[in-house]
Amino acid sequence: MSIHKTVLLNEIIEGLNLKIDSVVLDCTFGGGGHSMEVLRRFPKTKIIALDQDKSVWRKNDERISFYNKNFRDLDKIFSPTPGEGETPLHLVSGKVDGIIFDLGLSSDQLENSGRGFSFIKDEPLLMTMKENPCPEDLTASDIVNTWSEKSLADIIYGYGEERYSRRIARGIVEARKKGKIETTFDLVKIINDVVPAVYKRGRIHPATRTFQALRIAVNDELGALKDGLGKGFNQLKVGGRIAVISFHSLEDRIVKKFYKVLEKEERAKLINKKIIGAGSEELKNNPRARSAKLRILEKIK
């Protein structure tokens, strides 16, 4: 049973300006909250759903075509000629009327995946979005146990915007000399041991930014976002809209820059000049929505 609460549900669906028989590309299907609400309001809609975590797919609705793919590979769904080594997919004809990107981690992945996304549970340090990672796939364990101190500091600061990145990187390198860092609690202890006491009394857990940084690095989330936005816009009909919910400044910066370039080239127009955030009622029911930022763009040519 899903425990995930869909963020900015009404704002996304109203912002997409869908018609009765629209085709919607949900690039981050997750618990299916946005897609299922679209189908409830527009029963003749078709959904093309993507998620690289196959475990999220439990729906049985002929209006949804699900693909176990990262959204950076969304072009392969529409391609009439699969790339080398690609399994031919059920092809979807034409372009889409709306695109949804709900970035970040679902509550289900945080709480139930067993892959080490949360610093609250003691789990193996994987942090990969793949349900069944291959031996050659990068994991958070690989990063903390093999990367240089400088590389660790760079990603913790660059992807986590962590002010104590150097201390944490040094603590990781010192700790792994004594034994392999294997679990989330191993890493949390290292972080707690090296950051100042006042930092532990802050609004967020001292491991938050480091865990974010490792997850982004393991899954190349920022690179995937840039690829997915470009390929998604190419698949959008003129008059169609793309809606992106981001959860931290690095994602939002990429989205904002992407939108601005298209606006400057007169290929698209911004639907909301200011960021759309969660209202007081939603924040009361779902505190995790506090960092959600929604930006909507319409393709004009």
ZANUTOR-771494 format. One record per atom (N, C-alpha, C): x, y, z. Coordinates in steps of 0.05 Angstrom, whole numbers, plus 5000, padded with zeros to 4 digits. Layout:
N
XYZ/...
***
This chain:
301
501749765000/500050005000/501850255000/501150444982/502850684980/502250875003/504450985014/504151185035/504751465025/505451474999/506351734987/503951924983/504352174990/502352384986/503252554962/501552554942/502252704917/502353004922/504453134913/504853414918/503653584896/502453814903/501354014884/499553884863/497753704872/496153554853/494353734836/492753904849/490954084834/492454284817/494654384828/496154584813/497354474787/498354234788/499454104764/497254064743/495053934751/492953864732/491654104720/491054304737/489854554726/491854704708/494354694716/496454834700/496954714673/496554454670/496954314644/494854384624/492554484633/490454564614/489654344595/489054104606/488553874589/485753884577/485453724555/482853694542/481753414549/479353354539/477953114547/479452864538/480952874516/482252644505/485252684502/486452824520/489352884519/491052634523/493552654513/495552454519/497652584537/498052464560/499852574580/502252394585/504652504585/507052364591/507852414620/507652214637/508352234665/511152114668/513152294670/515952204669/516952084695/515352134717/516152034743/513651914756/512851684747/510251564755/510051524785/512051404797/512051374826/509451224836/508151344855/505651234865/503251274847/503651414825/501551454805/499451664813/500051834833/498052034842/497152224821/499052354807/498252544787/496752414764/497752184754/496552044732/493751954738/493351834762/490651734769/488651964772/489552194781/487752424784/487052534756/489052534738/488452624710/486352434698/486552174702/484651984691/481852014704/481852084730/479352124743/477852364732/479352584727/478052824716/477552814686/479352674672/479152654643/479252354635/476952214637/477051914634/477951824607/477851984586/478751904559/481651954554/483052064574/485852124571/487551864569/489751874555/491751654554/494251744569/495251574586/497751634601/500051464591/502251584586/504751444581/506451484606/506951274621/508251304647/511051174646/512951324658/515751234660/516551224689/518151024696/519551024722/521750824721/524150894730/526350704729/526150504752/524350544771/523950364793/521450194786/521949944777/519749774767/517749714789/518649714814/516849634836/514449824840/514550064827/512250254831/509850164814/510249994794/508049934776/506349704787/503949784797/502049584806/499249644795/499049834777/496449904766/495649704745/493049694740/491949534718/489849694704/490749874687/488950064673/489850074644/488050004626/488750004598/489350284587/488650484602/489250754593/492150844599/493550674614/496350734622/498250544608/500250654593/502350484582/504850544599/505850334614/508050374632/510650274620/512850434623/515450354614/517450384636/518950174641/520950174662/523550304652/523450574651/525750724640/526150984655/528651074655/529251334665/528251534644/527251764653/526151954634/528252074615/530852034621/532852134602/532751964576/531451734577/531251554554/528451564542/526851764548/524151774538/523851774508/525951864494/525751874465/525651594453/526651394468/526751114457/523951004456/522051104472/519351004471/517951084445/518651324436/517451424412/518951364386/521351254389/522951194366/521950944351/521650974324/520750734308/523050524305/525450604311/527750424308/529250414334/528750214351/530250194377/533250194372/534750304391/537650304389/538750024392/541350004387/542649744389/542349634417/541449384419/541049264445/538449324458/536849514446/534249584457/532149384449/530449314468/528149144462/525949324450/524849244426/522749404414/520449434433/519449674435/517249744454/514649774438/512449764453/509849834441/510050134434/509950204409/510450474401/507950654405/508450894413/506351084417/506551294394/504351324379/504451504356/503851794365/505051974350/504452254354/505752374378/505252634382/506452784405/504452804427/505352904450/503652904474/502653184480/500453204496/499153454503/500253574529/501253404546/502253494572/504453314583/506353424597/508553274609/508753344639/509053144655/509453184684/512153074693/513653244707/516153154721/515653224751/515453014767/515353054796/517952944807/519853114810/522553034817/522852964847/525152854853/525552774882/524552494888/524652434913/524152154922/521352134933/519851924927/517251884939/517551774967/515451814983/515451715011/515851415011/514651274990/514950984989/517850904986/519351044969/522150974965/523751034990/523151255003/524451335028/524051125050/521551045053/520850875076/521050575071/520550485046/520150205041/522050065022/523850215009/525450094987/527649914998/528649975022/530849815033/533449865019/533650095004/536050154988/537750375000/537050465024/538850655038/538350945031/535951015023/535351295017/535051465043/534051335064/533451475089/535551435110/536251655124/538151635146/536751555172/534151505171/532651435195/532651125198/533050985176/533150685178/535950585172/536650365185/539250235180/539050045157/540050125134/539749975109/542449975094/542749785074/545149795058/545450055043/547850145039/548350405026/548350364995/545950354984/545650324955/544850594942/542550694949/541450954939/540950954909/540750724896/540050724868/537050704865/536050834844/533150834838/532350564827/534250404817/533550144805/532749944827/530549804821/529549604841/531649384844/532749294822/534749074823/537349164809/539049314823/541549404810/543349184802/544849224780/546849034770/549449074786/551148874786/553748904801/555349144791/555049214766/556649434755/555449714760/553049724770/551749974776/553050114800/553350374797/554550534819/552650544843/553750524867/552250544891/553550754910/552050834930/553151014950/555450884965/555350624969/557550484982/560150504966/559950484939/562250514922/563550794926/561750994927/562751264929/564151314956/562851244978/564051305004/566551135010/566650904998/568950725004/571250734985/570850864961/573050864941/573851144931/572051334932/572651594920/574651744938/576151924926/578152084940/576852284959/578352384979/577252574997/576252824982/577852914963/577053154948/574553114932/574252884919/571852824903/569452804921/569752684945/567552664964/566652944973/568653114980/568053384989/566653544966/567553504942/566453654919/563453574914/562853314915/560053244910/558253314933/559253284958/557653354981/556953644982/558953814974/558454104972/556854174947/557654064924/556354134899/553554034896/552953794905/550353684902/548653704927/549953734950/548453754975/548454034987/550154214976/550454484986/550954475017/552654285024/553354235052/555754395061/555354565080/557554755088/559854605102/559254365114/561454215127/562353985109/562254025083/563053805065/565853705069/567753885074/570553805077/570853635103/569653715124/569753565149/568553285145/566253275132/564853015128/566552835110/567652945088/569352785070/571852675085/573052845102/575352755117/574552535137/572252565149/571252365168/570652105155/569652115130/569051865115/571651715109/573651865100/576251745092/577551625116/577451765139/578751655164/577251405173/574551415172/572951185181/573450935165/573650965139/573950725122/576650595124/578550735136/581150605142/580850385162/578850415179/578350215201/576549985192/575050035171/573149825161/571249945141/570049775124/568249865103/565850005115/564950225102/562550365110/560250225094/558550075108/556649895095/553749985096/552950125118/550150185122/549650485125/547150565124/546350845128/547150935156/546850765176/547550845203/550550885207/552150725192/555050765192/555651045184/554351135162/554951395151/553851615169/551451575180/550351775198/552151825222/553251605233/555051635256/557451795249/558651755226/560951905217/560252205215/558052265203/557152545200/556752675228/555352535245/554752635272/557352685288/559352515283/561852535298/563552775289/563152875265/564953085255/563753365252/561053385252/559853645250/559553775277/559454045279/559254185305/556654115319/556654135345/554354065361/551954245354/552454495349/550254685342/548854605317/550354475298/549154395273/547154165277/547654005297/545753775303/543153875314/543154125324/540654235336/539154405315/539954395290/538754555269/536054445260/534754575241/532054505232/532054235217/534254175203/534353925188/536553745200/536253485196/538153285205/540853345192/543053325207/545753385196/546553205172/545252975169/545852795147/544252855122/542353025123/540453075101/541953145075/543653335076/544953435051/546953235040/548253095057/550152895048/548652665034/546452575046/544852365033/543752455006/542852705005/541852814980/544052814959/546452904966/548652914948/549452644937/549552444954/550252174946/548152054927/545552104933/543452004916/543552134888/544052394887/544252534862/546552424845/548852374859/551152274845/550751984835/549551814851/549151534844/547351514819/545251684818/543251664797/543651874775/545852034776/546252244757/543752404752/542452494773/539852614772/539852874756/541953034759/541953294746/542453264716/544153074708/544653024680/542152904667/540752724682/538352604671/536152814668/536053004686/533953214684/534453384659/536953464654/537453624630/536653474605/537353214604/536653044581/533653024578/532352964600/529452914600/527853164592/528653394602/527253644594/527453694564/529853664553/530153714524/528653524507/528753264514/527353064498/524353084502/523553154526/520653194532/519553424515/520953644515/519953874500/519753804470/521553654460/521453574432/519053394426/518053254446/515753074442/513053214448/513153464455/510753614463/509453744438/506853734437/505453874416/505554174420/505354324398/504954614400/502354664416/502554824436/500154874453/500154694478/501954494478/502154314500/503854444523/503554324546/504954444569/506654234584/508854334596/510654164612/510654284640/510154114660/510054204688/512154054704/513854204718/516054074733/515854164763/515853954780/516054014809/518853934817/520354124828/522954074838/522954114868/525053994881/525153994910/527654114922/529554194906/531954334916/532954524895/534654704903/535454924886/536954834861/538454614863/539954524839/538154444817/535954294824/533954214804/532554464793/531654634811/530154864803/531755054784/534355074790/536155234773/536155134744/536354864741/536454744715/533854794700/531554764714/528954804702/528555094693/529255274711/528955564706/530655644682/533155554680/534855614658/533755504632/532855254632/531755124609/529355284598/527555364616/525155514608/525955784597/527855914609/528656184600/529856184572/531455974566/532655954539/530455924519/528455754524/526355704505/524555954502/524256094524/522656344523/524156554506/526756574510/528356764495/528356704465/528356444458/528256354430/525456374419/523556464435/520756494427/519556224418/520456004431/519355744425/517355654447/517255814468/515455744491/514955994507/512755974524/512156194542/511656084570/512456244590/512056164618/509156194625/508055994638/505256014648/505156154675/507156094692/507356234718/510056364720/510056624723/512556784725/513856724752/512156694773/513156624799/512756334805/514556224822/514355944830/511655894844/510355674838/507955584852/508855384874/507955444898/508655274921/506155164933/506454994953/504154874967/502755074984/500155054985/498555225003/498555135031/497455295049/497455245078/496054975085/493854915071/492454665076/494154425069/495454435046/497154205038/499554175057/500654395065/502954385083/502254265110/499754325118/498854205143/498653905142/497653805118/497353515115/499853375105/501653525093/504053405082/506453595084/507853595107/510053775112/512253755091/512553515078/514653475058/514153655033/511753755030/511153925007/512354205010/513554265033/514554545038/516654635018/518254445008/520454514990/519654484960/517154404955/516354364927/516054624912/517154634887/516954874870/515954784843/513754904834/512554824808/512955054787/514054974764/514255154741/512955024717/511355184702/509855084679/510555244655/510955104632/511755224607/509855134585/509155304566/507555224543/509155264517/509055054500/510455054475/508855224455/510155414442/508755584422/509655534393/512055404391/512855324364/515155124365/
***
